Amino acid sequence: MRNQLRIGLCSLTVVLWAACSEPPAHNRLHSDSGVDGPSYFAIAEELYNLASERQNTVSVEEYGFLSESEHPLLGVVLRSPHSSQTSPSSTQNRALLITGATHGNEYLGFEDRLPRAFVEQITAEPQSGLARWVQAGGLIYIIPIANPYGYSRDARGNGRADLNRDFPLNRVSHEGLRQPETRQQLAWINGRLEQDHAELALTLDYHCCSRNRKPDLIHPWGYSDRPQDRRVPAHHLSHANSLGALARVALGPIDFGNTIDVLGYPAIGASDDHYFETHFEARNADNPGMAFTFEGVRQGSGENPNVLSEHISLWNSWTTALLETGRNSALTGSL
């Protein structure tokens, strides 16, 4: 009952918020990706509708609020209905983190649709990788629009800075965290991991656009153009290569490598380097992890080349591989 009341109040807040200051929908004419998108208010409403329909498996959390633009920052949690949200088990769970529109004008057309698509896949295909991931106690954290201010204005940044240069990176004493979106994102993720007694297994930040007419899958390190700074431990690089091979099966030809290899320039303060350094670098070969950036393909005059179903296939493949190599092995239920 409490959860129903909370969802109802949040949905009402979205309706009132939209009525007061509804901005235009995401406009491909001003977007780097060339992809049209719904208004941020419509995205929020859809997420709350999904949470209302699937209260045992989906929750939407407002983890911050941007007062200057009246945008709440929203995160989605997908879990098995058999896992507790308040009393974590004695064994550590693992979590996926998926973020989109960190650069507000790089929306690919499906980041906000992933939560419902995942739920539908898990329900329809209980033997799929995604279904078995949540059955085994795995969690999926999704922030569809990490930069709602930029998304609503077809802008790369948040009006003050590039958010994908604002993540801390200790190895070069890059403090980051100057922007509320970054601070609140990391606070939410760290709080969720603690509450869920979980550790990250894989992160991916969706961006646009690749330099070629095929997607890019980028792994750390990307902060330096010096080769000696970009060496990833062998077991992590092997793990990244294995996941990259699965991406080629799901998506077709991709460019794969670090930021210098793929894009030709360093990027200090990017999310993939931060999450790798903070959550994965110190792990041994028995429990590897990886942080990726995905660069989609710009839409021209034809259909959107960034296809939702292909990314569902990608995540099914990745979760299957993670279940085979990691800790989430005991099946506990179904969605």
Phi and psi in degrees as a GROMACS rama.xvg file:
@    title "Ramachandran Plot"
@    xaxis  label "Phi"
@    yaxis  label "Psi"
@TYPE xy
-61.5462  -41.3878  ARG-2
-65.411  -39.1168  ASN-3
-63.0443  -41.5096  GLN-4
-65.1502  -41.7996  LEU-5
-63.1687  -45.3119  ARG-6
-62.6323  -41.5534  ILE-7
-62.5656  -42.9914  GLY-8
-65.9789  -40.5328  LEU-9
-64.8911  -41.0108  CYS-10
-63.5647  -40.6843  SER-11
-63.2381  -39.8064  LEU-12
-60.3168  -42.2092  THR-13
-62.8201  -43.2929  VAL-14
-61.9532  -46.73  VAL-15
-65.4722  -42.0637  LEU-16
-60.9864  -44.5767  TRP-17
-65.7729  -40.2255  ALA-18
-64.8885  -31.1326  ALA-19
-79.614  -35.9533  CYS-20
-150.535  49.904  SER-21
-65.3708  118.459  GLU-22
-86.7835  170.842  PRO-23
-67.0665  160.686  PRO-24
-66.8079  161.122  ALA-25
-58.3455  127.064  HIS-26
-110.308  117.889  ASN-27
-63.2272  -23.0317  ARG-28
-65.6174  -26.1142  LEU-29
-111.144  6.15948  HIS-30
-99.4199  143.57  SER-31
-62.8819  -37.335  ASP-32
-78.554  -20.3287  SER-33
71.5023  16.4587  GLY-34
-108.11  127.965  VAL-35
-70.2536  151.456  ASP-36
-146.963  160.523  GLY-37
-69.4581  166.575  PRO-38
-65.3021  157.903  SER-39
-62.2186  -33.4465  TYR-40
-64.6788  -40.3447  PHE-41
-64.8447  -37.8348  ALA-42
-62.4556  -46.3906  ILE-43
-61.6489  -42.7473  ALA-44
-61.5648  -43.0062  GLU-45
-63.2217  -40.603  GLU-46
-63.3717  -43.2206  LEU-47
-67.9123  -34.473  TYR-48
-62.1058  -43.411  ASN-49
-62.6026  -43.2304  LEU-50
-63.1646  -36.291  ALA-51
-66.8772  -37.9253  SER-52
-73.5401  -30.5053  GLU-53
-126.934  60.3002  ARG-54
-65.7132  -24.9623  GLN-55
-83.1536  -12.2588  ASN-56
-127.075  -19.4894  THR-57
-127.949  130.763  VAL-58
-129.696  144.41  SER-59
-114.161  128.235  VAL-60
-122.317  131.182  GLU-61
-87.1891  104.033  GLU-62
-98.4534  1.88702  TYR-63
-176.125  169.854  GLY-64
-146.428  131.086  PHE-65
-98.0962  99.5399  LEU-66
-63.4311  -32.6193  SER-67
-69.7501  -20.1744  GLU-68
-124.309  -0.525337  SER-69
59.3499  35.4439  GLU-70
-106.292  121.861  HIS-71
-77.2292  146.887  PRO-72
-93.4226  122.789  LEU-73
-117.622  132.938  LEU-74
-121.267  146.34  GLY-75
-114.958  137.498  VAL-76
-119.439  125.439  VAL-77
-110.932  133.556  LEU-78
-150.393  169.002  ARG-79
-71.5669  142.88  SER-80
-65.0907  -14.1337  PRO-81
-90.4817  -4.04983  HIS-82
-96.4159  146.349  SER-83
-87.5966  139.963  SER-84
-88.8785  -10.2409  GLN-85
-120.255  -23.2904  THR-86
-125.725  86.316  SER-87
-63.1483  152.338  PRO-88
-72.6628  170.615  SER-89
-76.7622  -14.8057  SER-90
-99.4852  146.961  THR-91
-80.4866  130.017  GLN-92
-87.8604  169.645  ASN-93
-121.748  153.561  ARG-94
-134.553  145.887  ALA-95
-97.0343  145.443  LEU-96
-124.267  123.252  LEU-97
-123.895  125.662  ILE-98
-126.704  153.07  THR-99
-140.763  159.29  GLY-100
54.2377  37.2238  ALA-101
-60.2617  -39.1664  THR-102
-93.6208  114.179  HIS-103
-60.6314  -25.6104  GLY-104
-98.0139  20.6399  ASN-105
-119.063  29.3121  GLU-106
-63.7639  131.483  TYR-107
-96.651  -7.07732  LEU-108
102.686  -2.15105  GLY-109
-140.943  -7.1491  PHE-110
-56.3047  -41.898  GLU-111
-74.574  -15.4226  ASP-112
-92.6096  -9.20537  ARG-113
-60.5374  -44.0289  LEU-114
-56.732  -48.8808  PRO-115
-67.5663  -39.7136  ARG-116
-63.4653  -38.6104  ALA-117
-63.6448  -46.3829  PHE-118
-60.1593  -44.527  VAL-119
-63.9879  -40.6925  GLU-120
-64.5509  -44.0241  GLN-121
-63.7359  -39.202  ILE-122
-71.683  -43.0432  THR-123
-78.3283  -30.0401  ALA-124
-128.164  79.8718  GLU-125
-65.1555  -12.5856  PRO-126
-99.7423  4.16518  GLN-127
-69.9923  163.488  SER-128
-59.6531  -43.1921  GLY-129
-62.915  -42.4485  LEU-130
-64.5246  -45.6302  ALA-131
-68.4731  -27.9601  ARG-132
-61.1669  -51.3783  TRP-133
-72.8325  -31.9213  VAL-134
-60.3103  -33.4616  GLN-135
-85.0361  8.19591  ALA-136
94.2315  1.88983  GLY-137
-70.0627  149.96  GLY-138
-115.644  156.216  LEU-139
-130.596  116.592  ILE-140
-102.816  128.538  TYR-141
-129.822  127.261  ILE-142
-114.154  93.4769  ILE-143
-62.1954  -39.4692  PRO-144
-129.494  96.8534  ILE-145
-76.2334  -19.0915  ALA-146
-128.846  73.4163  ASN-147
-63.4193  -31.2067  PRO-148
-62.0809  -49.7727  TYR-149
-67.7078  -38.9047  GLY-150
-59.3761  -45.3269  TYR-151
-71.1713  -14.9899  SER-152
-117.081  10.2526  ARG-153
51.7574  45.7272  ASP-154
-119.965  146.758  ALA-155
-65.7601  -48.2561  ARG-156
-97.577  -165.017  GLY-157
-105.043  20.698  ASN-158
93.3364  -10.6207  GLY-159
-130.762  -33.8783  ARG-160
-159.018  168.377  ALA-161
-86.2585  112.964  ASP-162
-65.9422  -26.2041  LEU-163
-86.1329  19.8388  ASN-164
-126.287  14.6686  ARG-165
-113.236  9.22305  ASP-166
-89.5145  136.228  PHE-167
-67.3714  147.445  PRO-168
-143.277  104.159  LEU-169
-63.9315  -34.5553  ASN-170
-65.0796  -18.4599  ARG-171
-122.628  20.2513  VAL-172
53.5927  36.7595  SER-173
-91.0443  108.588  HIS-174
-74.451  -38.7221  GLU-175
57.3637  -153.792  GLY-176
58.9833  31.0936  LEU-177
-84.9386  -16.5449  ARG-178
-110.219  142.354  GLN-179
-62.052  -33.7404  PRO-180
-60.532  -42.2831  GLU-181
-69.757  -48.058  THR-182
-57.4925  -45.0454  ARG-183
-73.6869  -33.1771  GLN-184
-62.4212  -49.2179  GLN-185
-66.9998  -36.7772  LEU-186
-63.6363  -40.1026  ALA-187
-66.89  -46.703  TRP-188
-61.484  -47.6695  ILE-189
-63.971  -38.0119  ASN-190
-66.5213  -40.397  GLY-191
-65.6315  -43.3895  ARG-192
-60.0143  -41.7508  LEU-193
-66.4423  -46.1134  GLU-194
-65.3518  -37.3991  GLN-195
-88.1732  1.22026  ASP-196
50.2946  54.2944  HIS-197
-129.97  163.31  ALA-198
-128.632  152.252  GLU-199
-72.1531  142.129  LEU-200
-109.092  -31.2357  ALA-201
-162.845  137.586  LEU-202
-126.547  149.281  THR-203
-146.889  130.642  LEU-204
-112.953  116.472  ASP-205
-81.0378  129.878  TYR-206
-136.205  -179.649  HIS-207
-152.289  142.795  CYS-208
-138.734  153.621  CYS-209
-67.4852  156.776  SER-210
-77.9369  -23.3009  ARG-211
-109.83  176.301  ASN-212
-86.5398  42.5918  ARG-213
-150.92  154.479  LYS-214
-69.4035  162.524  PRO-215
-115.935  137.747  ASP-216
-118.989  116  LEU-217
-115.511  130.682  ILE-218
-113.634  165.988  HIS-219
-64.1871  161.773  PRO-220
-98.2846  150.331  TRP-221
-127.498  8.11899  GLY-222
-85.4909  -12.6842  TYR-223
-138.999  150.8  SER-224
-95.2702  6.09664  ASP-225
-88.5297  124.428  ARG-226
-54.7854  -37.1339  PRO-227
-67.051  -20.3618  GLN-228
-85.6562  -12.129  ASP-229
-106.007  13.0072  ARG-230
-76.9126  122.98  ARG-231
-99.7082  137.523  VAL-232
-49.1853  142.639  PRO-233
-56.8496  -40.2686  ALA-234
-70.2487  -31.7716  HIS-235
-71.7334  -40.2139  HIS-236
-66.0809  -38.1808  LEU-237
-62.4502  -41.0223  SER-238
-63.0775  -44.4332  HIS-239
-61.3771  -42.7576  ALA-240
-63.3137  -38.6761  ASN-241
-63.6243  -43.2304  SER-242
-68.4883  -34.8106  LEU-243
-63.8196  -38.1913  GLY-244
-63.9837  -39.5801  ALA-245
-65.9732  -35.1118  LEU-246
-63.666  -36.9509  ALA-247
-65.5853  -34.6401  ARG-248
-67.9611  -42.788  VAL-249
-76.2399  -36.761  ALA-250
-110.369  -13.498  LEU-251
90.696  -161.465  GLY-252
-58.4106  133.926  PRO-253
-136.41  157.337  ILE-254
-91.8659  134.415  ASP-255
-132.196  135.885  PHE-256
157.34  -166.409  GLY-257
-86.3202  179.3  ASN-258
-59.8281  -40.2635  THR-259
-65.8726  -44.3744  ILE-260
-57.9684  -43.8697  ASP-261
-94.0724  -45.5828  VAL-262
-103.191  -21.3474  LEU-263
87.5897  9.58118  GLY-264
-147.157  152.753  TYR-265
-80.5112  156.751  PRO-266
-139.842  100.492  ALA-267
-85.0779  126.838  ILE-268
95.3522  19.5226  GLY-269
-80.5862  157.06  ALA-270
-65.435  -38.1596  SER-271
-64.1375  -43.1605  ASP-272
-62.6424  -41.8561  ASP-273
-62.1812  -50.2541  HIS-274
-66.824  -34.9734  TYR-275
-66.0992  -48.0477  PHE-276
-62.0983  -42.109  GLU-277
-78.0063  -37.8658  THR-278
-113.612  -21.729  HIS-279
-122.274  -32.918  PHE-280
-55.7908  -39.059  GLU-281
-81.1053  -6.0155  ALA-282
-75.1554  153.074  ARG-283
-91.0545  -178.15  ASN-284
-68.5278  -18.5158  ALA-285
-76.7489  -17.2234  ASP-286
-143.308  63.3102  ASN-287
-73.468  166.094  PRO-288
-150.366  166.035  GLY-289
-152.172  147.073  MET-290
-120.352  124.86  ALA-291
-118.485  155.914  PHE-292
-114.771  135.998  THR-293
-112.747  126.415  PHE-294
-106.596  112.217  GLU-295
-77.9602  -174.165  GLY-296
-107.448  134.546  VAL-297
-65.2524  137.382  ARG-298
-79.6176  127.984  GLN-299
-92.6685  -133.184  GLY-300
-84.4795  -12.3378  SER-301
-96.3769  -151.691  GLY-302
-73.748  157.772  GLU-303
-63.0376  122.32  ASN-304
-76.8785  -8.83366  PRO-305
-93.7488  103.032  ASN-306
-104.1  124.147  VAL-307
-56.7217  -46.9674  LEU-308
-60.2111  -33.1736  SER-309
-67.1699  -34.3561  GLU-310
-78.0234  -26.886  HIS-311
-64.2621  -42.9063  ILE-312
-60.7077  -40.955  SER-313
-59.5556  -48.8731  LEU-314
-70.4405  -30.9834  TRP-315
-62.6804  -43.1665  ASN-316
-66.2088  -44.7515  SER-317
-65.095  -43.8581  TRP-318
-66.1235  -36.4134  THR-319
-59.3219  -45.803  THR-320
-65.1741  -40.4645  ALA-321
-65.9097  -37.2759  LEU-322
-64.6988  -32.2353  LEU-323
-76.7104  -24.5299  GLU-324
-110.051  -9.66678  THR-325
-118.363  -156.505  GLY-326
-90.8654  -22.1565  ARG-327
-80.0828  92.3192  ASN-328
-121.778  -24.773  SER-329
-89.0858  119.699  ALA-330
-77.2834  129.684  LEU-331
-118.397  -5.64768  THR-332
165.587  -168.059  GLY-333
-140.801  158.728  SER-334
